[in-house]
């Protein structure tokens, strides 16, 4: 068992060594991708990426193949050639009434008149009013106010019932590009106490349907399909839900989505449906089968009338950049009918959490590839291929009816990969270690200083430190009291000074001892000299007295004795100096005592 456990531990250690670099790499990849994803989501919320996402949307719409013309629609355009041929501008009420009567004879399903007739134009005003009141197939238009008294909107044609009127307004994105359609809305309230005449499209008390929605609803009524509102206030036509556009759907960031808006799913950039001119209707040149049971839309298609819009198709076109308003309404009508009758999906969007996963996934891919490849050419080629795959996935989802972010994941792919490469080069150059060491040192100093300050604060707040402070104060007070003696204490000091001569006896005793030692040393030297001389004389036969006067044996004892005498002399001088200082102190104390008595 011990051998097996030892093998398991050794294998685990080897695996940890093998997988430790991989774990560190995965950690760096996840940290980089998380930081980039959070930054991109913040940029999206601030609207920084919205222009890029809308440009990507327009490009994908242009790349998508056009659908066939919608056979349920017929566009009757008022062209510049019609104006020149009729010699009328604008087209008179009588000509409009005549066109409507000719079309009704061909049995259309519904006729949409996208021509404002709020004021009389030419002759035939009463005739036009009678046609509009008599027919139940004609839908008129009005313009909604923006709440400004100077822009009160335009009322519908005279005599037409309110249930056959729709507003012709669109919601336009910044830059003037038409991507959204309003299905119904509540007109804004006009500011201030305005004397503007009230009409249907500036009445804030009711909800209005759009011109294109009115045409689609009248057509679907013949199919026994009626609108319904779900509990969540979403619009249903049959089994199709028209989900309201939210402010952050797709590539939008805090878009103005007041009212009930949807994203326009354009059918075609050029051939929406069959198109004829009003002079063809007046001259009877139109095949009745093109009109029977169709939705007929009448409006201006000339650019001299300011009823046109920029669309996503306008980006790469030099000529015919504008789409006439009547054709734009036809695009929305065709979209509604295709969704209800042909089961063509409406645009759908991912929830926010799915978009976060989508962006973070591409960020992780970019970081992983950058950490695995070192060759610059291969790295650039791989990233180019990944960008194509990212855009291809977004375009494939777009063809299925979904609009998901494209610019954000592409930026995440590039930024995360670039950050991993930069960090790797930075670490290899050694700058990272130097900076990290300096940062650690700074933080360590700050932490040590903070710990010292905390410890000092704890000590100063302790009871033991407070007791020491109290004792210190008491000692200061006692020192001050002892430094200034009172007159009552002076006799005690004098008594203490009187005892000083007793202390002076100690040096005298020391001198006596030195003298006694010197005498003993002198005697010992004399005896030693005598003994030495006698011994030498007995050996050599020389008399002892002949050597008594020799100075060689006497020099050493005499030198030691002289040293002792010098030391004794120095001690006496020092004692005399000390005695003199003590006498001076006694005299000063005596003077202070006399002064104290005089003051008393």
N, C-alpha and C positions, 0 to 999 in steps of 0.2 A: 504493500500500500504506500509506503514511504517513497519507493521508486516511482510509482505512478503519479503521486502528488507532485514529486519533484519535476517529472517530465511535463506535467500540466502547467506548472508555474513557469518553467523555462519556455514552453511554447507560447504561453500568454505574454511573457516578456518580449519574445521575438516578434509576435504579432503587433504588440504595442509600438515597437520600434519601427515596424514596417508601415503601420497605419497612422503614426503620429504626423508625418508630413501631410498625408491626405486629409486628416482632421483639421490641421492648421489651414490648409488650402480651402477646405469647405467653409471654415469659419470666416475667412477673409472674403470669400465669394458671397456668402449670405449677408455679411455686414455691408458690403458695398452695394449689393442689389437692394437691400432694404433702405439704405440711405437715399439711393437714386429714386426708388419708387415713391418714397415719401415726398421728396423734392418735386417730382413730376406731378403728383396728385395736388400738392400745394399750388404749383404753377397753373394747373387746370382750374382750380377753384378761383384763382385770381384772374382768369381769362387770358393768361399769357399765351396758352397753346390753342386757343379757339381759332384764330386765323389759319393756323397750320392744319387743324382738323377740318375746317370748312373747305380749304383748298383741296385737301385730299378727297373730301366728299365730292366736290365738283369734278375732280379728275376721274374718279371712279364712275360717276354718272356719265361722263363723256365716253369712257371706255366701254360702257355697257351697250350691247347692241339694241337698236331701236325695235320696238314692236310694230306690228302691222297697223295700218290706219284703223281706227275704231269704226266699224260699219254702222254703229247706232247713232252717230253724230253727223251733222252737216253744218259747215261754217259758211255763212253768207257774209262776205266781206264788203265793206265800203272802201274802195280803193281810190287812189288819186285819179285813175282813168275814169272811174264813175263820176267823180266830182266834175272833171273837165267835160264829160259827155252830157251830164245833166245841167251844166251851167248853174249849179247851186252850191252855195256854201254858207252855212251848213245845209244839210238836206232838209227840205221843208216838211211840215207836219202832214201835208197831203200826200207826198211821196211815201212817207213812212206808213201811212194808213193804207195806201194802195199796195205796197209790198206785203203787208200783213194779210190783207184780204186774199191776194193771189196765193200765198203760202197756205192759208187755211183751206183753200179749195183742194190742195194736194194731200190733205189729211195727215198732218204731222202729229206726233205724240205730244209734243210741247214746243212752244216757241219762246226763246229767250231774247229780249230786246235790250241789248247793252248800249243803249243810246239815251242820254239824259234829255228829258222833255219837261223839265220843271217850269219853263217859260215858253210862251208861243214862239215858234220859228216859222216865218212865212205864213202862208194861208193854210186852211184846212184844220184849224185847231178843234173845232166841234166835231168834225168828221173823225179825227183820231180818237177823241174822247169816246165816241159811240162805239168804235171798233174795240177799244180796250174794255169797255163795260160789257159788251155783248159776248165776247169770247171768253171761254174758261181755260184756254190753252196758252195764253200769253203771260209771261213773267216779266215784270218791269224791274228797273233798278233805281237805287238811290245811293247817296253818299253819306256816310256817318260823320258827325261832327267830332272834332278832336278835343272838345271842351272849351275852345277859345271862342269868344263872341265874334271875332272877325272871321271865323271859319265855321259857320253854323251847319254845314252840310248842305246837301241838295235833296229836295223832296222828290217823291216818285211822280210818274206821269199822271195827269189829271184823270179822274174817273176810274182808275184801276183799284180793285179791292186790296186791302192790306195783306190778305193771305196769299196774294200773288205778287208780292214785292220782296226783293232781297237786296241786301247791300252789296256793292261792288268792290269794297275795300279789301286789300290784302295786307298781311304782315310781312314787311320787308326787312331783311337783315342789314346790318351795317355794311356799307359799300353799295347799297341799292340792289342787291341780288335777291331774287324771289325764290325762296325755298320752302316757305310755310304758307298754309291756307287757313283762313278763319272759316269755321262752319257756322257758328252762331255766337252772338255777343250781346252785351247790354251797352247801349250808347253811353258815352261819358256825359256827366252832368256839366252843363255850360256854367262857367265860373261867373260869379257876380250876378247882379240884378239886371239881366239882359232883356232888352225889348225885342229880341230876335223872335220871329214867327215860329211857333211850334209846328213840327211835322213828324212823320213816322221815324225818321232816322236821327232825330235829336231828342227823342222822347226817352228819358232815363227810366221810365216806369215799366218797360217791357223788354223782352229778349227778342232779338231779330235773327232770322236765318239769312245765310249768305245767298247770293244770286245762284252760284253753282249748286249749292245744296238744295235749293228750291227746285231747280230743274231736275236733279236726280230723284228727289222725292216724288215729284209729279209723274216721272217716268215709271218709278217702281210701284206706284199705286196701281197701275194697270196690271202689274205682276202680283198684286195682292200682298205687297210687302210694305209695312208701315214702320215708322220710327218708334223706338222705345227707349226710355231712360232707365238704367239699372239703379239699384240702391246707391252705388258709388258715383252716381251722376254721369256715367259713361253712356255714349250713344251706341245703340244696337240697331242694325238694319237686317232683319232676318236673323241668321246665325253669325253674322259678322259684327265684331266689336270694333268701333273706331276709338281707339285709346287716345286720350288727351295727351298732347306733347308736354313733357315736364321741362323745367328750366335747365336741367343738366343732362338731358338725354343725348346720346350720341356724342358728338363733339362740341355741343353747346356748353356754355358756362354762364349761368345766371341770365339766361335769355328772357326777354319780355314775352311771356306766354299768356297774357290776359285774354279772356274769352275762351273759346274752345278751338284749339289749333291742332292741325295735323301736318306732318311733313309731306310735301308734294312728291309723289312718285310719278315723275314725268314719263309719258308713254313714248314720245318721239320728239326729236328736235325740229323736224321739218313737217312731216306728213302725219299730223294728228288724225285727220279725217278728210273726207271729201270736202272741197272748197269751191264755191262759186261766187260770182259778183252780183250785186243788186240789179245791175242793168240786165243780167241774164234772166233774173226773175221777172223783171218788168217786160222784157221782150219775149218771154215764154220759151226760152232756150234750155230750160232745165228739165231733165227727165223726172217725172212725178215719182218714180220709184226711189230716187235719191231723197225724197222728202217724206214719203209715206211711213208712218210709225217711227219716225226719227226725231231726235232732239235737234232742233234747228236753232243755231245761235247767230244773231245779227249784231254786227258791230264794226267799228273802224279798224282797218288793217293798214292804213297809210301812216307813215311816220310824221306827217304834217300835223296830225292830231296827237296831242301828248297823252296817248293812252297805250303805253307800252312799258315793258319791264326788261331789266337785265336778268338773265337766268344763268344757271351753271353752265349752259352751252355757250355763253358769250365769251368765255375766257380766251379761246384760241381762234376766234373768228375776226376777220378784218371787215367783212361786210355782213349785213343783216344780223347785227349783234342783239337786236331787240326782238322781243316776242310781244305781239299785240295783246292787249288785255282780253279780247274776246277768245283768243287762242289759249291764253293762260286759264281762263275759266273753263274752257273745254278740256284742258288737261286734268283739272280737278274732277269734273263731271265723269270723265272716262275712268279715272282712278276709283271713284266711288262705285260705279257700275261694275267695273272689273272685280273689285273686292267682293261685292255682294253676289253677282251672277256668275262670275268666272272663277271664284275661289282664289283669286290672285292675292297673295299675302300683303298686308300693309307693312310698313316699316316697323321693325321691332328693335328693342335696345336691351343691352345687358344691365343688370343692377350694378350698383357701385362696387360691391364686393367682388363681383366677377371681373369688372374692369381692373381692379387692383391686382387680382391674380394674373390677369392677362399681361399687364405691364411688368409685374415683378417676374413672371416666367421668362419673358424676353430679356430682362436685365440679368437674370441668372445665367441664361444661355451665353450672353455676351461676356460676362465675367469668366465663365468656365472656359470658353474658347480662348480668351486672352491669356489665361493662366497656363494653358496647355501648349500654346504655340509661341515660338521665339523668332521664327524667320519672318522678317517684315513683309516680303512679297506674299507668302502664304497667308499671313494674317490679314492683309488687305483684301486678298481674293476671297477668303472665307467670310469676312464681314460683309463684303459686297453680295455674296450669295445669300447670307442670312437676311440682309435687308430685302432682297427680292422675295425670299420666302415669307418674311413678315408682311410685306405689302400684298403678296399673292394670297395669303390666308385672309387678310382683311377684305380683299376684293372678292374672294370666293364667298365669304359670309355676306357681302353686299349683294351678290347675285341671288342669294337665298332670301333677301329681304331684310337683312340685319345690318345695322350701322354700328360698328364698334370702333374704338380709337385705333388709329393707324400711326399718327405722328408721335404720340406718346411712347408706345412700345419701341418704335424705331430709335427715338432719342435715348430711351433706356438702354437699348442694345449698345449704342455707340458710346454713351457716357460711361457706363459701367465697365465696358472693355477698356476704354481709354484710362480710366482711373486705376484699374488693376495693372496695366502696363506702366503707368507713371509711378505707381507705388513700388513696383518691382525694381525699376531703374533707380528710384530714390534710395531704396534700401541697399542695393548693390553698390551704390556710390558711397555709402557710409554716412550720409547726412542724417538718415533716420536714427541711427544709434546715437550720434552726437546730440541731436535735438532731444531725444528721449532721455538721455543721461542728464542733460541740463534741466529739463523739466522735472525729472525725479529729484534732482538736487534742490531745486527751488521749493518743490512741495515738501521735501524732507525738512528743510530749514524752517519753513512755515509751520510744519506740524510740530517740530521740536520746540520752537518758540511758543506755540500755543500750549503745548504740554507744560513747559516751564511756568508760563503765566498761570495756568490752572493750578499747578502745585503750589506756587507762591500764594495764590488766593486762598487755597485750602489751609495753608499753614497760618496765614494772618487771621483767618476767621476761627481758628481753633481756640479752645479755652486755655491751653497751656501757653500759647503765645500771648494771650491777654494777661495772664498772671505774670509772665516775664516783664511785660510792659509796666505793670503796676509796681513790681519790685524795682525796676529801673528808675521810675519816678521817685520812689521813696529814697533810693540811694542818692539821687541828685539833691534832694532836699536835705538829707543828713550831711552831705559834703559841704553844702553852703553854710549850714549851721556851724560845722567844725572849722571852716576856713576863717570865720570872724569870731574870735574868743571874746567873751564878756569879761568885765573887770573882775568878777568873782572867780574867774578861772585863772587869773594872772598869778596869785600866790601858789597855786598848784604847779604852774609852769616854772616859777622861781624855785619851788622845792625840788622839782625834777632837775633843774640846772645845778642846784647845790650838791646833788649827788654825783656830778660829773667827775670830781677829783678822785672818787673811789674807782671810777673806770679808768682813770689815768694811771693807776698803780700797775696795771697790767704791762705797759711798756717798760716800767722800771724793773719789774721782775724779769722781763725778757732780757734786758741789758745785763742784769746781774748774772743771769744764766750764761750769757755770752762771755762775760768776763771770766766766770768760773771755768768754762770750757777752754778758754784761751790759756788760762793758767795751767790747767791740767795738760793741755797739749804741749806747752812749753816745757814742763817738767818731764813729760814722757820723751820729748826730743833730747833733752840733756842726758837722761839716763841711757838712751839708746846710743848716744854719741860716746859716752864713757865706756860702755860695754864694747863697742866696736873698736875703740882705740886699744883697750887692754888685750883684746883678742889678737889684733894685728901685731901688737908689740911682743907678745909672747911667742909668736911664730917667727918673726923676722929679727928679733933681738934688739929692737929699737926701743928706747925709753918712752914711756907713755907721755911724759910731760912735753916731749918735743912735738907732739901732735895736738896738744890742747889748744894751741893758738891758731890752728888751721881754720879757715873761714868756710871751707866747702861744706862741712857738716852742719853749720849754723844757718845757712841761707834759707833752707826750706822751712824750718820752724818759724824763723823770723818773718818770712813772707806770709805764712798763714796767720800769724798773730797780728801782723799789720792789717791784713784784710778784715779780721774781726774788729779791730779798733776802728777802721773806716766805717764799717757797717754800724757800729755802736754810735759813732758820731752822727751819721745820717739819721739814725732813729731819734737821737736827741733833738736834732734840728726839726724834724717832722713833728715831734711831740710839742716843741715850743711853738710852732706855727699853729697847730691845732688848738693849743691852749689860748693863744692870742685871739683866734676866731671865736672861741667859746666865751671869752671875756667880753668881746664886742657884742655878742648876742645877749649876754646877761645885762649889759649896760643899756641896750635898746629896749629890752623888756622892762627894765626898771623905769626908764623914761616914760614908756607907755602907761605904766601903772600910776606914776605921778601925775600924768596928764589926765587920766581917768578920775583921779581923786579931785583934781582941780575942777573938772567939769561938774562933778557931783556937788 
